[in-house]
Amino acid sequence: MHVPDASPNMQLETFSTFDGISLADGLEDVTTKLGEADSAIRDPYTGFTEYRYGSLVVGMYEESIYYISRDKRPDEIVLNGIVIPLKEFWLRYYLGEPDFIAEDGDVYIRGYSALKLFRDDSGSIIAADLFDDTVS
């Protein structure tokens, strides 16, 4: 298989959707797209509710999505409808260099949205979150 060279022209300029869900969606939109959640757990202290759909978690406060997360060591994520393997070449190809590297992972910022790829001590990606950078 021919792997194309990384190009700044291929890098995503926005993070519109994560696994088909937008940060602008409401619970009704998420239910229409994904069906009923496997579980919904409300934190009594923060008021946040986590809706779990397999390895996808949608964190909401009231009717607004705060974050969308893929956990359980994902092999790929889907951003803006594009399947992105979580391998260094493809991350650079579609995301470029991280905007900053945190102790627990890499962060990419596009406008008001941020994508964080959480890494374990060996550097393997263990989870991916898309969140509204203005409320973090």
Residue pairs with C-beta under 8 A, 6 or more apart in sequence:
3 89
4 10
4 93
6 89
6 92
6 93
7 93
8 96
10 93
10 94
11 93
11 94
11 95
11 96
12 79
12 80
12 82
12 94
12 95
12 110
13 110
14 80
14 110
14 111
14 113
15 79
15 80
15 108
15 110
15 111
15 113
15 114
15 115
15 130
16 22
16 79
16 80
17 78
17 79
17 80
17 81
18 68
18 70
18 77
18 78
18 79
18 115
18 128
18 130
19 56
19 68
19 70
19 77
19 78
20 33
20 34
20 78
20 81
21 29
21 30
21 33
21 34
21 56
21 58
21 65
21 68
22 29
22 65
23 65
23 68
23 113
23 130
23 131
23 132
24 65
25 33
25 65
26 63
26 64
26 65
27 51
27 60
27 63
30 51
30 58
30 65
31 37
34 53
34 56
35 53
37 51
37 52
37 53
37 58
38 52
38 53
38 54
39 50
39 51
39 52
40 49
40 50
40 51
40 52
41 49
41 50
41 52
42 48
42 49
43 49
43 50
46 61
47 61
47 62
48 59
48 60
48 61
48 66
49 59
49 60
49 61
50 57
50 58
50 59
50 60
51 57
51 58
51 59
51 60
55 70
55 71
55 72
55 74
56 68
56 69
56 70
57 67
57 68
57 69
57 70
57 71
58 65
58 67
58 68
58 69
59 65
59 66
59 67
59 68
59 69
60 66
65 132
66 131
66 132
66 135
67 129
67 130
67 131
67 132
68 129
68 130
68 131
69 127
69 128
69 129
69 130
70 77
70 127
70 128
70 129
71 126
71 127
72 127
73 124
73 125
73 126
73 127
74 86
74 125
74 127
74 128
75 85
75 86
76 83
76 84
76 85
76 86
77 83
77 84
77 86
77 128
78 84
79 94
79 115
79 130
82 94
84 90
84 91
84 94
84 95
86 117
86 125
86 128
91 106
91 117
95 108
95 115
96 108
98 106
98 107
98 108
99 107
99 108
99 109
100 106
100 107
101 107
102 116
104 118
104 119
105 116
105 117
105 118
105 119
105 125
106 116
106 117
106 119
107 114
107 115
107 116
107 117
108 114
108 115
108 116
108 117
109 115
109 133
112 132
112 133
112 134
113 130
113 131
113 132
113 133
114 130
114 131
114 132
114 133
114 136
115 128
115 129
115 130
116 128
116 129
116 131
117 125
117 127
117 128
118 125
118 126
118 127
118 128
118 129
119 125
119 126
120 126
